[in-house]
Amino acid sequence: MSKCKLCLIKIADKKNSHIIPKFMGKRLFESTSPRHGVKIDGNGNLKKIQDSPKEDYIFCSSCEERFAKLEHYFSLKLKSIHNYLNEKDKFKIHTIQNNIILECYKIPFNAIKLFNYSLVWRASISNMHEFSSFKLNEFNEEILRTFLNSNLTLSYNQLTETLKNIQNKTSFDSYFFKCTVKNKYSRGIFAAYEFSKYSFGLFLVDIIIFFYTDKSKIPNEFKIISNIQTENALIAMTDIPNWKKLNAEPLKSINNNHN
């Protein structure tokens, strides 16, 4: 067996590691009986699936557990984020130059960076077909691996303390994007998309994570977020029509490649 891709020390003994946490793809399988989603490959071929992508023997059990602690933390936070209209003591909505930004009082901004980076890195190092066109270069992968390995913990209590003080010393940036509502009309796609060698997107049904290895390539609407960033996490939001347009981009790429 090979070594764990995160710690580089222990044997990668874990089977069925979700590249993207299972809870983030759950709505992909709604409204179908029997429960399933549809996978579209690069040639436009369709295949029924019943779970989000899993891979064997890339992590050791300890590192898998470290990811699990972070995922548990964010599964709880995401429930709250999607319910922001009913939890007004935890959130504040800002409108800046027609951009809707959700400020999260209970989530440190570098905590959301850690979560974003954990997904981006796993997608990039995966050998699965779903992520074959989503690849950082080895240098950037190693920066993310080191950042994750230094900040992920086996203890949930230790993780919550670490998230308050985490320092993002990478040269990267990422943004968390969602629809203003969560309903049957806002359900997006599940895809890993490379816009350019500097910019990437993870389309995760109810969330899109935009990741940039070169900050000069960040669009102006995201620079607005950076300009007002304080200690609280900020989430960009948009309405259903614009959300649907965003989710159509990877599908256009598949159609163009197929044609």
Number of C-alpha atoms within 10 A of each C-alpha: 8 14 16 21 19 21 18 14 11 16 17 23 17 17 15 12 20 17 22 20 20 16 13 18 22 16 19 23 17 14 11 9 7 9 13 16 22 15 18 15 13 17 12 15 10 12 11 11 14 14 15 20 20 15 15 12 18 26 26 23 18 17 22 20 16 19 22 17 21 22 19 14 15 20 16 10 15 16 10 17 21 16 14 20 15 11 12 12 11 15 22 15 17 14 10 11 8 9 15 18 21 22 23 23 16 14 20 18 22 18 25 20 21 22 18 20 22 22 16 26 22 21 24 21 20 19 12 13 11 19 20 15 13 23 20 21 12 11 9 17 18 14 15 22 20 14 19 20 15 11 17 23 21 16 12 16 10 13 19 15 10 15 20 14 12 18 14 14 8 12 11 17 19 22 21 20 20 25 23 19 18 13 11 10 12 19 21 23 24 25 20 23 22 19 16 11 13 17 19 21 21 25 21 23 19 24 21 25 19 22 24 21 19 13 15 10 12 19 10 10 14 17 14 14 19 14 8 8 13 12 14 18 22 27 20 21 21 18 13 18 11 12 22 17 9 16 20 13 12 20 17 11 14 15 12 11 11 12 8
